[in-house]
Amino acid sequence: MDYGEASCLAIALHRRWLFLTDDKDARKLARKVGVFISGTLGILKIGVERELISLETGNQLLKRMMEANYRSPIRDLTELFKKETNQ
């Protein structure tokens, strides 16, 4: 983990904030110390849930990110909402 991520994690831990990262090692450490985490997909999902963006816009953003080499485990944000209802 680099200095920037370590600093953000320390602040999130101290202030009990959500820690935003897509870095696997940083997420693992955050879980270990009890910090809530989210990443890029979580931010898009929150944007849709809070009606800051439409689902269509979120999917367009995700598509553009993937075209720019963002590696996503999903291709459509609808999958995130389906997982929620199946739990």
C-alpha positions in Angstrom: 0.0 0.0 0.0 1.4 3.4 -0.9 1.6 6.4 1.4 -1.6 8.0 0.0 -3.7 4.9 0.6 -2.2 4.4 4.0 -3.0 8.0 5.0 -6.6 7.7 3.8 -7.0 4.4 5.6 -5.7 6.0 8.8 -8.1 8.9 8.5 -11.0 6.6 7.8 -10.2 4.5 10.8 -9.8 7.5 13.1 -12.9 9.3 11.9 -15.0 6.2 11.3 -15.4 7.1 7.7 -16.0 4.9 4.6 -12.7 4.0 2.9 -12.8 4.1 -0.9 -10.3 2.0 -2.8 -10.2 -0.7 -5.4 -6.8 -1.9 -4.3 -7.0 -5.5 -3.1 -4.4 -5.2 -0.4 -5.8 -2.0 1.0 -9.3 -3.5 1.1 -7.9 -6.5 3.0 -6.2 -4.4 5.6 -9.2 -2.1 6.0 -11.4 -5.2 6.7 -8.9 -6.4 9.2 -8.9 -3.2 11.2 -12.7 -2.9 10.9 -13.0 0.0 8.5 -16.0 0.0 6.1 -15.0 0.0 2.5 -16.3 0.6 -1.0 -14.8 1.0 -4.4 -15.7 2.4 -7.8 -18.7 0.1 -8.3 -20.0 1.0 -4.9 -19.8 4.7 -5.6 -21.7 4.2 -8.9 -24.3 2.1 -7.0 -24.7 4.8 -4.3 -25.1 7.4 -7.0 -28.0 5.5 -8.5 -29.6 4.7 -5.1 -29.5 8.4 -4.1 -30.8 9.4 -7.5 -27.7 11.5 -8.3 -27.4 9.6 -11.5 -29.8 7.3 -13.4 -29.0 3.6 -13.8 -28.5 4.2 -17.5 -26.0 6.9 -16.8 -24.2 4.7 -14.3 -24.0 1.9 -16.8 -22.7 4.4 -19.5 -20.0 5.5 -17.0 -19.1 1.9 -16.2 -18.9 1.1 -20.0 -16.6 4.1 -20.6 -14.4 3.1 -17.7 -14.1 -0.4 -19.0 -13.2 1.0 -22.4 -10.4 2.8 -20.6 -9.1 -0.5 -19.1 -11.0 -0.5 -15.8 -11.3 -4.1 -14.8 -14.8 -4.8 -13.6 -16.3 -8.1 -12.4 -19.7 -6.9 -13.8 -20.8 -5.4 -17.0 -24.1 -3.9 -15.8 -24.9 -2.2 -12.5 -28.2 -4.0 -12.3 -26.2 -7.0 -11.1 -25.4 -5.1 -7.9 -29.0 -4.6 -7.2 -29.9 -8.2 -8.0 -27.3 -9.5 -5.5 -28.9 -7.3 -2.8 -32.4 -8.8 -3.3 -31.1 -12.3 -3.4 -29.4 -12.1 0.1 
